[in-house]
Amino acid sequence: MRQYRCWAEIDLDALRENLAWIRHRVGPNVKIMTVVKADAYGHGLKQIAALLMQSGTDVFGVANLAEAQAIRSVGRGWPILMLGACLPFEAETAVREDVMATVSTYDEARRFSEAASRLGRPADIHIKVDTGMGRLGATPHEVLDLWKRLEGLPGLRIRGFYTHFASAEDDPSFTRAQKLRFRRLLAKAPHQSLDYLHANNSAALLFEQDTHLNTVRPGLLVYGILPEGNRRIRSELQHQVRPALSWKCRVSLVKEITRGTALSYGRSFVAPRPMRVATLTAGYGDGYLRAGSNRARVLIGGEYCRVLGRITMDQTIIDVSRLPQVQSGDEAVLIGRQGSRQITVNQLAGWCRTIPWEILTAITARVPRIYTGSQAS
Ligand SMILES: Cc1ncc(COP(=O)(O)O)c(C=O)c1O
């Protein structure tokens, strides 16, 4: 990796093994819908889709049609569900490209039905019910009636029925209430012939084994990251999946500063003593969030080094006072292992007061993704 200033290394073997572990956990009869929204959580959609196709994913979950088209360009034949709502002008493309659509209302379904008639091919949809997320989905009160009406629309094929948990990682009682609402509907809905019945994201896949239904919908877990939540289960599971992504940059300059020297924009850090500091080749222009200013840590020479002052667009200053040998060109780890130490996505998220999903998807296009592992080309 000598030529890069700031790069992400993605271990395809880790992804393959994570998917195998998910398969082992849910059993052979449950379909796995791998969620590859937002450039496969920042890992690079096309490469990850290709790997998941070879490794046994059953179906893909995407946010929009551009992502669905990127998957189709890698391999044909895999079912794809668009998890976001389809805009009116997108309905025809979704049907033409054979992307299953999420439907919350009759109007949406009517547009798919009309597109199906125009194109002379079926429109596949999943009905979504809002059991507590408050985002997409019909209300539990109206969804069965909606379902009946949709059955009468020409060209429409109801392939799935699903819901989404709002706090599966940290609120088991609210999740239980959502499960109950969904189960009550399932008891009344004509779902027996549906290919896809689903609710569980990564956290629910770990903590709510009784709602695997016939399909699960993991994102974070595929990339080897455990959602926060149930500590006991987390500690049991932490060696079962492993993070696929490491994020690295380099020391560009090392200098000694005197007591009282202020660092970076806004002068939010003032040296309390003489210090040795290093400038790194990563900043918020690479997705290293400014919220980590004065809080985040990086690894250099196998040691934790604190971020000093504000993270800037392309550069970040760190404390290397305890590392006399550090020099320009040395590797710094923003996420990943170095020696015996590790910085996890969850840790960086904690320093930035955000969530692991945002850390991963914030890594910008400027950062080359380098694929490693036995299947990397
Ligand atoms: C509807 C839906 N299902 C599943 C997922 C996957 O969630 P996770 O990454 O927590 O597994 C997401 C992610 O945002 C989602 O929006």
The ligand as an SDF file (V2000), in Angstrom:
LIG
                    3D

 16 16  0  0  0  0  0  0  0  0999 V2000
  -35.2630   -1.1640    5.7960 C   0  0  0  0  0  0  0  0  0  0  0  0
  -33.8930   -1.5910    6.2310 C   0  0  0  0  0  0  0  0  0  0  0  0
  -33.6570   -2.8840    6.4660 N   0  0  0  0  0  0  0  0  0  0  0  0
  -32.4580   -3.3400    6.8750 C   0  0  0  0  0  0  0  0  0  0  0  0
  -31.4130   -2.4640    7.0750 C   0  0  0  0  0  0  0  0  0  0  0  0
  -30.0920   -3.0170    7.5600 C   0  0  0  0  0  0  0  0  0  0  0  0
  -29.8410   -2.5460    8.8380 O   0  0  0  0  0  0  0  0  0  0  0  0
  -28.5340   -2.9750    9.6500 P   0  0  0  0  0  0  0  0  0  0  0  0
  -27.3900   -2.3190    8.9740 O   0  0  0  0  0  0  0  0  0  0  0  0
  -28.7920   -2.4220   10.9980 O   0  0  0  0  0  0  0  0  0  0  0  0
  -28.4760   -4.4500    9.6080 O   0  0  0  0  0  0  0  0  0  0  0  0
  -31.6210   -1.1020    6.8630 C   0  0  0  0  0  0  0  0  0  0  0  0
  -30.5130   -0.1770    7.0970 C   0  0  0  0  0  0  0  0  0  0  0  0
  -30.5730    0.9850    7.2360 O   0  0  0  0  0  0  0  0  0  0  0  0
  -32.8910   -0.6550    6.4380 C   0  0  0  0  0  0  0  0  0  0  0  0
  -33.1470    0.6410    6.2300 O   0  0  0  0  0  0  0  0  0  0  0  0
  1  2  1  0
  2  3  1  0
  2 15  2  0
  3  4  2  0
  4  5  1  0
  5  6  1  0
  5 12  2  0
  6  7  1  0
  7  8  1  0
  8  9  2  0
  8 10  1  0
  8 11  1  0
 12 13  1  0
 12 15  1  0
 13 14  2  0
 15 16  1  0
M  END
$$$$
